[in-house]
Amino acid sequence: MRREFNRKSNIYNRTVGYELIEALKAEPENFHYGYQLYEEYCRGFDTETLRPLLRSENEYIRLHAAEILAEGASAWVEPFLDEAVRLLDDDNVLIIMCALETLAYSGYGEYYLKLFEALEHEEFTVRHKAISLFDSRSDIDYGHMLEYLKETGNLRYYECISLLYDRDELREDEVNLFLYSDDPVKRKFGVMAAGRLYKKFPGILEKAADNSDEDIKIYADEILGRIRSAERRERKKLKKHKKF
C-alpha cells in the first residue's frame, strides 16, 4: 500500500521533506511524489538535501532531483548551476534535458554557452530540447546574452542571438543565409527565425521543411503544425461566432 503525504494544514513541517526523500531512496523507480517534494522545497525545506540526490548513483533518484531543479525558482536554484552543468554528461537524456532547462534561466553568460553546445549534441532529443529552449522561452534574457557574447568575443553565437533579438528587423534574405549556412548552429537559429517570419513570408518555413538537415526539417514541421493548429482553432472560433 502506497504511503500518503497529504498535508492537513498550511503549517510548514520539515519532517515531510525528509520522509519524502526516504521514500524516494527506498523505491526510486516507483516514487510518485515528485511534485510533493518539489512543493516542500518551495515551502522552505533545506535545498542542500537536493545535492546528494543530484549526485546519486541511481539514475531514477537523479532524474527526480533534476526535474525538481528544472522547476525551481531561480533564487534557490542558483547554488546548483554547477550541478546542472555536471548533469549534462549524464547517460540519461531526460536528466540532460532537465539540466538544460535549469541553465536556460540562470542569467549567467557562462551557462548560456552550454545551451549553444547542446545544439550540436550527439543525441537528437538533446539538440531538439536546446532549440525549443532558445525558441519558446520568452524569459530568456537575450539582451544579457548578447552582452556576454560580445564581451567574450564569441562572434558565432553573437550573430545567432542577434538574429532572434532583432525580430522586428528580420529580413527574408538574412534568414535564408542562416537556414542554408554550412554552420549547423546557424541553421537552427535560421529555422527559429523562419517561424517568426511565417505571417510575413510563409514560404521560408515551408521550404525549410524540405531542408536536407534532418533537425531543421523536423523542427520546421513542428512549427508549421503548431501554426496550422492555431489557424484551425481561430477559424472554428470565427465560424462559431458567425452563427450567433
N, C-alpha and C positions, 0 to 999 in steps of 0.2 A: 504494500500500500504506500503510495507516494505521500511524502510529508507535505504539509501545507504551511506556508509562511505568510498568511494573510494578517494584515495589521488591523487591530480593532480600535486604534486611536491614532491621532496625528503626533503623539508624543514620540520623540526620537529615542530609539532603543538600540544602542550599538551592538548588542549581542546578536541581533538578527543578521547583521552583516557577516559576523564570524560563523554563524550557523549555516548561512548560505554557502560560504566558502568551503566549509567542511563537507557539505552536501555535494558540491562541485567536485571536490577531490575524491570523494567516495565513489561517485558514479558519473564521471565526466561525459561519457557517451550518452547518458540518459538524463542529463541535467536540463530541466525545463524552467528554471527560474532566473534565466539571464537578465530579463528586464527588471525583476525584483532586486537583483544585486546591483544593477545599474542605478536604480532608484535610491538604494542605500548610499551610494557614493554621492549622488545629488543631494541627499539629506545631510551629508557631512561625515559619513563613515570614512575612516582613515584611508586615504588614497594610496599610501605606501603599501598597503596589503595587496594592491594590484600588481606591484612589481614582481614578486616571486611567481605570480600566476602567469605573467607575460614571459617568464623565463623557464616555465615548467617543461619537463621533458615530454609531457603528454600533450599531443597536438590539439586535443579537444579542449583542454584547460586553456592553452594558449589562444585558441580561437575565441572562446567565450570572453577572455580578458581583452583580446584585440577588438572585439565587437563593442565592448563597453568603452574602450578608449576612443574608438571612432565616433561614438555618440556623445562623448563627454564634453563639458563646457571648457572653453579654452583656458580659463583660469586654473583649473586643476589638471589639465592635460599637458600643459607646458613643461613640467618637470620630466615628462615621459617621452619627449620628442626623440631623444637618442635611442630609447627602447623601440620606438616605431621604426627608426632607421634600421636597427638591428633585425627587426622582423621582416624587412624587405628581402632578406636572404633565406626566409623560411621555405620549407619544401611544400607547404600548403598554400596554394594560390589565394584561397579565401582570406587567409591571415595577411598575405601581402596586400590584398586589396583594402583591407581594414586599415593597415598601416599607411597606405597612400591617402586614404580619406582623412586620417588624423593629420598627416603632414600638410594636406591641402589648406587647412585652416590655421596653420602655425603662425603665419605672419612674418616668418623669417626667411630671408633670401636663400641661405644655405640649404634650407629644407625644400624650398621650391625646386631646386635643381634635381632633387630625387624624383619629382613628378616628370620632369623632362626625360630623365634617364629611363623611366618606366615606359616611355613611348617607344623604346627600342628593345624592350624586354623580350626574351625568347618565347614566353607564353602569350598567346593571343589574348586570353582573358585579362591579363595584367595590362597589356597595351590598350585594350579596349576600355578598361576602367580609367586609365590615365586620360584618354581622350574625353571620356564622359565628365571627368572632374574639371578639366580645363573648359569644357564647352557649356556645362549646365549649372555650375556653381556660381551664382551671381555675387556671392560674398567673398570670392577670392579677390584679394586686393591687387589688381593688375597694375595700378599706378606704382605701388610699393615694389612690386616685382620688377617693373621696368627700371626703377631707380637702382635696385641692387644689380641687375644685369649690366646696366651702363657703367656703374662703379667698378665692377669686376671685369669689364671689357669683354663680356660674353655676347658678341655680335650675333651669333647664330640664333640663340634663344631670344635675344632682344628683338630681332626682326619678326620672330614668330608672335611674340606677345603684342608687339605694335600693331600687327595685322588685326588682332581682336580688339585691342584697346581703342583704335580709331575706327570703330564700326560705322560711324556716320560718314566717314570719308572713304569707305571701301569702294574700289573700282573693279569692274569685271576683269580687266586685263591683269591687274595686280593679283587677284585671287587665282586666276589661271596659272600665273607664274609659279605660285606656291603648289597648286594642285599637281602640276606636271614637272615639279622640280626633281632633281636627282637625289635630293635630301629627303629621307623618309619622314623625318620630324616635320619638315616644312610642308610635306604633302598632307600630313594630318591636320595641321593648322589651316591648310587650304580648304579642306572639306568642312571644317567648322565654320570658316568664313563663308563658304558657299551656302551653307544652311541659313546664315543670317541675311544673305542677299536674295533668298529664294523669291520673295514677293516682287522684287525688282527685276531679277534675272533668273527665272526658274530653270532655264536651260543649263546653267552651270552645274547645279546639283544633279540634274537628271543625267548629264553627261558623266559626272563623277561616278555615278552608279555603275558605269561600264569601265571604270578605271582598271588597269592591269594589276594595281596594288590591291591585294585582297582586303587589307584593313580598310582602305578608302572605300572600296566597293560596298563592303558590309555596313560601314558607318553611314555612308550616303543613303543606302537603302533604308536604314533605321530612321534617319531624319525625314526622308520622304514619307515613310509610313506614319510617323507622328504628325507631320503636316497634313497629310491627306485625311487622317482620322479626325483631326481638329476641323478640317474643312467640312467633312461629312456631318459632324456634330452641329456645326454652325448652320448648315443647310437645313437640317432637321428642325432646329430652333426657329428658323425663319418660316419654314413650312407650317409648323405648329402655330406660330404667331399669326400667319395669314388666315388660318381657319377661324380665328376669333375676331 
